[in-house]
Amino acid sequence: MPTAETRARASLEADTWVVIPLYNEAQVIGDVVRDLTPAFSNVVCIDDGSHDGGASNARAAGARIVTHPINLGQGAALQTGFEYALERGAKYVVTFDADGQHRVVDAKAMLQRARDEELAIVFGSRFLDDRTKPGFLKKIVLKTAVAVTNFTTRTRLTDAHNGLRVIRADALRRIKLRQDRMAHGTEIVVQLGRTGLPYVEQPVEVIYTDYSRAKGQSLLNSVNILIDLIIR
């Protein structure tokens, strides 16, 4: 029988959905979902045309699954997740990466801050403290991407391409992502900035492992972000 604490948490988090774009992360997605579910009762993975069985692992760990028959890109997966959450009455969405680089404790703190300060958007930033160790060259490339994003979007962020965010429903309804590659990270900042709704950045730690680097957190991937920003 659920305890009073469990019932209270379920009631508090019933208005929040964690949205995870999922593409070929069978090795780690089960652990990612299992780490989330004690803190968040609603987790949905958007299986973006995976072919490695990751969706089954996520479902077994407790996530809901929405499937794209073919790979449409992370932007499209996020948009599908936003619509799914809004259709189920979400007041907040937490965007969370599938490769294990984000920390649940950071997501919880960001959500609590959004509630306490009545914020529409809380962006996670790996550059507001010194816990994250991206490496010298990667840091330069990411910082350059931030500068380009801030210039083109008229925002003042320190980490424009961090996948950990909390977004309130009124902001979510104004997002229509069309960029399917890494440029969606800038696109979402542009669209959120245009809402005029209150936002802040929150210090978070990004965990770089051999696995996450191999799956897309490499220096090459950071360069690809810059290329997408230039050509979009």
Sequence and secondary structure as in RCSB ss.txt:
>XXXX:A:sequence
MPTAETRARASLEADTWVVIPLYNEAQVIGDVVRDLTPAFSNVVCIDDGSHDGGASNARAAGARIVTHPINLGQG
AALQTGFEYALERGAKYVVTFDADGQHRVVDAKAMLQRARDEELAIVFGSRFLDDRTKPGFLKKIVLKTAVAVTN
FTTRTRLTDAHNGLRVIRADALRRIKLRQDRMAHGTEIVVQLGRTGLPYVEQPVEVIYTDYSRAKGQSLLNSVNI
LIDLIIR
>XXXX:A:secstr
   HHHHHHHHHHTTEEEEEEESS TTTHHHHHHHHTTT S EEEEEES  SSHHHHHHHHT EEEEESS   HH
HHHHHHHHHHHHTT SEEEE  TTS S HHHHHHHHHHHHHHT SEEEEETTSSS     HHHHHHHHHHHHHHH
HHHT   S TT S EEEEHHHHTT      STTHHHHHHHHHHHHT  EEEEE      HHHIIIIISHHHHHHH
HHHHHH 
